[in-house]
Amino acid sequence: MTSLQVAGAIIMILLSIAIIIIVLMQKDRQSNLSGAFVGGDSSGGFFDKTKGKHKEALLEKGTRILAILFFIVAIGTTAVIIFR
């Protein structure tokens, strides 16, 4: 294995771990939907309902960026293997 292949493999492992951590940090969407049907606690004001929206949007954006980077590194590592 060349040094580029080793570097690509290490980067892919690190990106995989980061994607797993970010996905696990995201809130489960099923729990949000069940609260709507069961009649979850609606005593909170507007700011209580939108408090976590920014964090969730940031985590979703981070997941997308890491997934794109993962595929770029995977394709680049494969290209190094094929065209060496």
C-alpha positions as CSV (number, residue, x, y, z in Angstrom):
1,M,0.0,0.0,0.0
2,T,1.2,3.4,-0.8
3,S,1.2,6.3,1.6
4,L,-1.8,7.9,-0.2
5,Q,-3.8,4.7,0.3
6,V,-3.0,4.5,4.0
7,A,-3.8,8.2,4.4
8,G,-7.1,7.7,2.5
9,A,-8.0,4.7,4.7
10,I,-7.2,6.6,7.9
11,I,-9.3,9.6,6.8
12,M,-12.2,7.3,5.9
13,I,-12.1,5.7,9.3
14,L,-12.1,9.1,11.1
15,L,-14.9,10.4,8.9
16,S,-16.9,7.2,9.6
17,I,-16.6,7.7,13.3
18,A,-17.5,11.3,13.0
19,I,-20.6,10.5,11.0
20,I,-21.7,7.9,13.5
21,I,-21.3,10.3,16.4
22,I,-23.2,13.1,14.7
23,V,-26.0,10.9,13.7
24,L,-26.3,9.5,17.2
25,M,-26.4,13.1,18.5
26,Q,-29.5,14.0,16.4
27,K,-32.9,13.8,17.9
28,D,-35.2,11.0,16.9
29,R,-37.9,12.2,14.5
30,Q,-40.3,9.5,15.5
31,S,-40.5,10.9,19.1
32,N,-41.4,14.3,17.7
33,L,-44.2,12.8,15.6
34,S,-45.6,10.7,18.4
35,G,-45.9,13.8,20.6
36,A,-48.1,15.4,18.0
37,F,-50.6,12.5,17.9
38,V,-50.6,11.8,21.6
39,G,-50.9,15.5,22.6
40,G,-47.5,16.3,23.9
41,D,-46.9,19.1,26.4
42,S,-47.8,22.3,24.7
43,S,-47.4,24.6,27.7
44,G,-44.1,26.0,26.4
45,G,-44.0,29.2,24.5
46,F,-42.7,29.9,21.0
47,F,-39.0,30.0,22.1
48,D,-39.3,26.7,23.9
49,K,-40.5,25.0,20.7
50,T,-37.8,26.5,18.5
51,K,-35.0,26.3,21.0
52,G,-33.4,23.1,19.5
53,K,-34.0,23.9,15.8
54,H,-30.7,25.6,15.3
55,K,-28.7,22.7,16.8
56,E,-30.6,20.1,14.8
57,A,-30.1,22.1,11.6
58,L,-26.4,22.3,12.4
59,L,-26.1,18.6,13.0
60,E,-28.0,17.8,9.8
61,K,-25.7,20.1,7.8
62,G,-22.6,18.5,9.4
63,T,-23.9,15.1,8.5
64,R,-24.3,16.1,4.9
65,I,-20.8,17.6,4.7
66,L,-19.1,14.6,6.3
67,A,-20.9,12.2,4.0
68,I,-19.9,14.2,0.9
69,L,-16.3,14.3,2.2
70,F,-16.4,10.5,2.9
71,F,-17.5,9.8,-0.7
72,I,-14.9,12.2,-2.2
73,V,-12.1,10.4,-0.2
74,A,-13.5,7.0,-1.1
75,I,-13.5,7.9,-4.8
76,G,-10.1,9.5,-4.6
77,T,-8.6,6.5,-2.8
78,T,-10.1,4.2,-5.4
79,A,-8.7,6.3,-8.2
80,V,-5.2,6.1,-6.6
81,I,-5.4,2.3,-6.5
82,I,-6.6,2.0,-10.1
83,F,-4.4,4.6,-11.8
84,R,-1.2,4.0,-9.9
